[in-house]
Amino acid sequence: MCSSLQYLDDILKFLESTTAPNKQSSEDEWPEKREETKECEKKAIETIEGYQTPFYRAKHTQFILKLQDSEESYEFCQTEHLRMQVLYWALCALDLLDEISQISKAKRKELIEFVVQCYDEEIGGFGGNIGHDAHLLNTLSALQVLILLNAFPKALTDHGIKLSKIADFICSLQQKDGSFIGDKWGE
């Protein structure tokens, strides 16, 4: 048994053997047991705090980078409407892992093109996928994706997308009470 488990096992055995003072036990015995319990608890806490599960950064990175390659999977098809948000989450995860540099230049270009293709010129916002209706959340995610890819605002201006049009879209969704709806239908 590893030392971490041994400490925990010792604690359980000790706690099972420890009882509160009753009329039959001496009052002097209880403070001593309390000190033993505190010492045992301290060892357990030190063990738990010192124990670290191995973190497989490369495996996490590999998994995230392969997400876009699984276009035939059921999950990929079922999350079509979330593609922009999933892209944002994946890029954030890579950024937190300090692995965003693992995205090739070709893949970056492909991702930027995807974001731009999700733009609705008439409305001024971004949809969750190509051909989807513009939505406030997807517009936020699209802008964040471009920032994470170091393509903001250049990617927009290179494609004739005006920030003022995006700002107008966002403002059009603000309600009289200051809240926002997600799209022109009031979601």
HUFENQUI-V78558 format. One record per pair of residues at least 4 apart in sequence whose C-alpha atoms are under 8 Angstrom apart, sorted by sequence separation. I is the first residue (numbers start at 1). GAP is how many residues later the second one is. D is the distance in Angstrom with one decimal. If there is no record, write none. Layout:
# HUFENQUI-V78558
{{I & GAP & D} {I & GAP & D}}
This chain:
# HUFENQUI-V78558
{{1 & 4 & 6.3} {2 & 4 & 6.0} {3 & 4 & 6.1} {4 & 4 & 6.5} {5 & 4 & 6.0} {6 & 4 & 6.0} {7 & 4 & 6.2} {8 & 4 & 6.3} {9 & 4 & 6.2} {10 & 4 & 6.0} {11 & 4 & 6.0} {12 & 4 & 6.1} {13 & 4 & 6.3} {14 & 4 & 6.2} {15 & 4 & 7.8} {21 & 4 & 5.7} {22 & 4 & 8.0} {25 & 4 & 7.0} {26 & 4 & 7.3} {27 & 4 & 7.6} {28 & 4 & 7.2} {29 & 4 & 6.6} {30 & 4 & 6.2} {31 & 4 & 6.3} {32 & 4 & 6.4} {33 & 4 & 6.1} {34 & 4 & 6.2} {35 & 4 & 6.2} {36 & 4 & 6.1} {37 & 4 & 6.0} {38 & 4 & 6.1} {39 & 4 & 6.3} {40 & 4 & 6.3} {41 & 4 & 6.2} {42 & 4 & 6.2} {43 & 4 & 6.1} {44 & 4 & 6.1} {45 & 4 & 5.9} {46 & 4 & 5.9} {47 & 4 & 6.0} {56 & 4 & 6.4} {57 & 4 & 6.1} {58 & 4 & 6.0} {59 & 4 & 6.1} {60 & 4 & 6.3} {61 & 4 & 6.1} {62 & 4 & 6.2} {63 & 4 & 6.5} {66 & 4 & 6.9} {72 & 4 & 6.8} {73 & 4 & 6.5} {74 & 4 & 6.2} {75 & 4 & 6.2} {76 & 4 & 6.5} {79 & 4 & 6.4} {82 & 4 & 6.0} {83 & 4 & 6.0} {84 & 4 & 6.3} {85 & 4 & 6.2} {86 & 4 & 6.0} {87 & 4 & 6.1} {88 & 4 & 6.1} {89 & 4 & 6.2} {90 & 4 & 6.3} {91 & 4 & 6.0} {92 & 4 & 6.1} {93 & 4 & 6.2} {94 & 4 & 6.1} {95 & 4 & 5.8} {103 & 4 & 6.2} {104 & 4 & 6.2} {105 & 4 & 6.2} {106 & 4 & 6.2} {107 & 4 & 6.1} {108 & 4 & 6.1} {109 & 4 & 6.1} {110 & 4 & 6.2} {111 & 4 & 6.3} {112 & 4 & 6.3} {113 & 4 & 6.1} {114 & 4 & 6.5} {115 & 4 & 7.0} {120 & 4 & 5.6} {121 & 4 & 7.5} {127 & 4 & 7.2} {128 & 4 & 6.0} {134 & 4 & 7.2} {135 & 4 & 6.1} {136 & 4 & 6.3} {137 & 4 & 6.2} {138 & 4 & 5.9} {139 & 4 & 6.3} {140 & 4 & 6.2} {141 & 4 & 6.0} {142 & 4 & 6.3} {143 & 4 & 6.3} {144 & 4 & 6.1} {145 & 4 & 6.2} {146 & 4 & 6.1} {147 & 4 & 5.8} {151 & 4 & 5.4} {152 & 4 & 6.9} {153 & 4 & 6.4} {154 & 4 & 5.9} {155 & 4 & 6.4} {156 & 4 & 6.3} {157 & 4 & 5.4} {161 & 4 & 7.6} {162 & 4 & 6.8} {163 & 4 & 6.1} {164 & 4 & 6.1} {165 & 4 & 6.3} {166 & 4 & 6.3} {167 & 4 & 6.1} {168 & 4 & 6.0} {169 & 4 & 6.7} {170 & 4 & 7.0} {174 & 4 & 6.0} {175 & 4 & 5.3} {182 & 4 & 6.4} {183 & 4 & 5.8} {1 & 5 & 6.1} {21 & 5 & 7.3} {25 & 5 & 8.0} {71 & 5 & 5.6} {72 & 5 & 7.2} {94 & 5 & 5.0} {95 & 5 & 5.0} {103 & 5 & 6.4} {119 & 5 & 7.0} {120 & 5 & 5.6} {127 & 5 & 4.9} {128 & 5 & 7.5} {134 & 5 & 7.2} {146 & 5 & 4.9} {147 & 5 & 5.1} {156 & 5 & 4.8} {157 & 5 & 6.5} {174 & 5 & 5.7} {175 & 5 & 5.6} {181 & 5 & 5.3} {182 & 5 & 5.1} {21 & 6 & 6.8} {70 & 6 & 6.7} {71 & 6 & 7.2} {94 & 6 & 4.8} {119 & 6 & 5.8} {120 & 6 & 5.9} {127 & 6 & 5.0} {128 & 6 & 7.4} {146 & 6 & 5.1} {147 & 6 & 7.9} {156 & 6 & 6.9} {174 & 6 & 4.4} {175 & 6 & 7.2} {181 & 6 & 5.6} {119 & 7 & 4.3} {120 & 7 & 7.2} {126 & 7 & 7.3} {127 & 7 & 4.1} {128 & 7 & 7.5} {146 & 7 & 7.6} {156 & 7 & 7.8} {173 & 7 & 5.4} {174 & 7 & 6.6} {118 & 8 & 5.3} {119 & 8 & 6.4} {126 & 8 & 4.6} {127 & 8 & 5.7} {173 & 8 & 5.3} {21 & 9 & 6.1} {91 & 9 & 6.8} {118 & 9 & 5.3} {125 & 9 & 4.9} {126 & 9 & 6.2} {143 & 9 & 7.3} {146 & 9 & 7.5} {173 & 9 & 6.8} {20 & 10 & 7.3} {118 & 10 & 6.9} {124 & 10 & 7.6} {125 & 10 & 6.4} {126 & 10 & 7.6} {128 & 10 & 5.4} {173 & 10 & 6.7} {115 & 11 & 7.9} {118 & 11 & 5.5} {119 & 11 & 7.9} {123 & 11 & 7.0} {125 & 11 & 7.1} {127 & 11 & 5.6} {173 & 11 & 7.0} {118 & 12 & 4.5} {126 & 12 & 5.7} {127 & 12 & 6.9} {117 & 13 & 5.8} {118 & 13 & 6.5} {120 & 13 & 7.4} {125 & 13 & 8.0} {126 & 13 & 4.6} {118 & 14 & 7.2} {120 & 14 & 6.3} {125 & 14 & 5.5} {18 & 15 & 7.2} {119 & 15 & 7.3} {114 & 16 & 7.4} {126 & 16 & 6.7} {15 & 22 & 7.5} {14 & 23 & 7.5} {11 & 26 & 7.9} {64 & 26 & 6.2} {115 & 27 & 6.0} {11 & 29 & 6.1} {64 & 29 & 7.9} {10 & 30 & 7.9} {11 & 30 & 7.2} {64 & 30 & 7.4} {115 & 30 & 7.9} {84 & 31 & 7.4} {115 & 31 & 7.8} {7 & 33 & 7.9} {11 & 33 & 7.5} {61 & 33 & 6.6} {112 & 34 & 6.8} {136 & 34 & 6.7} {7 & 36 & 7.1} {8 & 36 & 6.2} {61 & 36 & 7.6} {7 & 37 & 6.0} {112 & 37 & 7.8} {136 & 37 & 7.9} {61 & 38 & 6.9} {65 & 38 & 7.6} {112 & 39 & 7.5} {116 & 39 & 7.7} {4 & 40 & 7.7} {7 & 40 & 7.6} {57 & 40 & 7.0} {116 & 40 & 7.2} {121 & 40 & 7.8} {108 & 41 & 6.8} {124 & 41 & 5.2} {125 & 41 & 5.7} {124 & 42 & 4.9} {4 & 43 & 5.8} {84 & 43 & 7.6} {85 & 43 & 7.0} {112 & 43 & 7.1} {116 & 43 & 7.5} {124 & 43 & 8.0} {4 & 44 & 7.2} {84 & 44 & 4.9} {124 & 44 & 7.2} {125 & 44 & 6.0} {83 & 45 & 5.6} {84 & 45 & 6.2} {124 & 45 & 5.3} {125 & 45 & 7.7} {136 & 45 & 7.7} {137 & 45 & 6.7} {82 & 46 & 5.4} {83 & 46 & 5.8} {123 & 46 & 6.4} {136 & 46 & 4.9} {4 & 47 & 7.6} {81 & 47 & 5.2} {82 & 47 & 7.2} {135 & 47 & 5.4} {136 & 47 & 6.3} {80 & 48 & 7.7} {81 & 48 & 5.9} {135 & 48 & 4.9} {80 & 49 & 6.7} {134 & 49 & 6.7} {81 & 51 & 7.5} {85 & 53 & 6.5} {88 & 53 & 5.9} {95 & 53 & 7.9} {84 & 54 & 6.2} {88 & 54 & 7.5} {91 & 54 & 7.2} {85 & 56 & 5.8} {88 & 56 & 6.9} {92 & 56 & 7.7} {84 & 57 & 6.3} {85 & 57 & 7.9} {88 & 57 & 5.4} {91 & 57 & 7.0} {84 & 58 & 6.4} {87 & 58 & 7.2}}
